[in-house]
Amino acid sequence: METAYILYDLEATCWRTRRPKRVEIIEVGAVLVNADFELESEFCAFVQPLIHPAISKFCTSLTSIRQSDIDGAILFDDAMVDFEKWMGVGERRVIPMSWGEFDKRQLNVDAKLHNIDLPWLDAHVCFQEHFSKWKGSRDQIGLKNGLKDEGIEWSGTEHRAIDDARNMARLFAQVAPEIPSLQKLARRA
């Protein structure tokens, strides 16, 4: 069975406040990298939040996502149906990867809110952790610094899920063949 690495990133509602509010996903961006480490296709969807449907000015300034992007967006459960279809869940081995653990946690939180299951998320891998260990860093390396370390220039808008996913996928395609822990992961899949 063919393997697909899904390098994905999420953006969520956010505020500049001391009192935290419950955040929800507002953008899903992903790039499919095949077993030959070639970037194959992309997925991007805006998602309409339920609990706090108004996007804060802070969130727009951070992500560039506007209220008009969200107002006509699909709901999370529909976005996940589209995402799973695009990934090929059930048709190939899917290894979802994000830079850090926030994305996996937030997918689980939103799945619970919408009362849906995401069994493919059990195969989640934290690419940041593998990269940082490979670099010999005790601390987690940020994506922008990881790209810089590998001579890859940042492309696109920071804190936009699709651009973060594209950058992550470019880094993954370049370094994955050299990282033993990722090679082992591919053999297990």
N, C-alpha and C positions, 0 to 999 in steps of 0.2 A: 504494500500500500504506500502510495506517495505521501511524503511529509511536507507540510506547509508551516513555515514559521510566520506567525502573525505578530508583527511589531505594532503595538497599539498604544494610543494615548487618549486620555479623557480630559475634558475641561468641565468644570462644575460651577454652580452658582457660588458666589463669594461676596463678602462684604468687608469693609474696613470697620471692624467693631470689636470691642472687648468681650461682648457676650456672643458666644458662638451660636450660629443658627444651623439647622440641618441642611446640608448641601445636597444637591442633586446634579446628575450629569446633564450637561447642555450640549456637548459635542463629543462624538466618537470619531476618531481618525485612526486609520490602520493601513499598513502596507504588508502585502503578502510577499514573502521571500521564499523561493522554492529550495529544494534540497541541494541545488547547485549554487546557492547563495546569489541568485539573480532576483532583482526586484521585478515582480510579475504584475501586480495590480494594486489598486488603492480603493479604500472605502472611506467615505466621509458622510456623516449625518448629524444635523442639528437635532436636539431632543428638547421637547417642551417639558419644563419642570412642573410638578403638581403643587407642591407645598408652598413655594415662593415663586409664583410665575413671573414676577417683575424682576428684570435684570438690573442690578445696582450699577450706578455710575462707576464705582470702583471696579466692578467685574468687567464692564465694557472697556475701561481704560487698561486693565490688565490683559484681557484676552482679545480685544477688538470685536467681540461678539456683541451684536446690538439686539435690542428688543425685537426689531423687525425680523431678525434671523430666527428667533425663537417662536414668535407668534404663530407662524405657519408651519412649525416643525411637527414631526410625528412624536407620538408618545414612546416612552422607553421600551415597552413590550414590543411594539411594532419595529422599533429600531433594532432590537435584538433578533427578531425574526429575519430582518434583512441582513444583519451582520452575520448570523449563523449561515445563511444561504450563501453569502459572498465567501465566507471562509471555507465552505465545503464540509461543514461538520457532518460526520457520518459517511462521507465519501472519501476522505483522506485523513491521515493523522494530523491533527492540528495542535501546534504548540504555541499558545498565546504568550507573548512576552511584553513586559512593560519596563519602564525605567523607574524602579522603586515599587513599593507595595501599595501605594495609595490607590492605584487604578484597580487592582484586584479587589481591595476592600470596598471601594465605592461601587463597583459592579455588583458585589454581593449585597450591599445596602439597598441599592436601587431595585435589585431583583426581588428582595424581600418586600419592599414597599409595593411593588407591582404584582406580588404573589406568583413569580415565575421561577423556574429552575434554570441554572446555567451549568450543567454538568461538565461541559468542555473546559470550564474555568479551573477545574481540579488539576489540569495539566499546566497551569500557569507557571512561568519562570520569570524571576527577576533578573533581567539582563544587566542591570546596574550592579548587582551583587557579583555576578560572574566576571564582569569587566573589571570591577574594582579589585577583586581578589587576584585576577590575572596580572594586573598592574602592580600588585604587591602593596596596595594601599590599605591601611587600617580603617580609613574613613571611606564613606561612599563618595564616589566621584560624580560630579554633576554632568549632565549630558553635554552641555556646551564645552566643558573642560575635557571630556572624553573625546569629543570630536577634534578639539584643538591638539590634544596629545597625539592623535593619529593623522594630523595634517589635513583634516577635512574642515572646510569652511562652513559655518552655519548658513543655512538657506531658509528664507521665509520669515514668518512672524512668530516670535516667541510666544508661548502660551496659546497657541492655536493647535488643537489636537492633530490635525492633518499634517501641519508643518513639523511638529515635534516627532510624529511617527515617521515621516519621510527622513528626517535627520537620523533618527534612531536606526532605521532600516539601512541607511547608507553606512553607518558605523558597523552595524551587525554584519553586513555583507563583506566588509573589509576585514574584520577581526575574527569572526566566528571560525573560519578554517584554522586559525592559530590557537584558539582557546580550548585546551583539552577537556575541560568540564562541559563545554557546549558540544564537543564531538561525542562525548560519552552520552549526553542527553539525546542526541540524534540517533545513536545506536539503540537506546532503550525504547524510543518511541515506536 
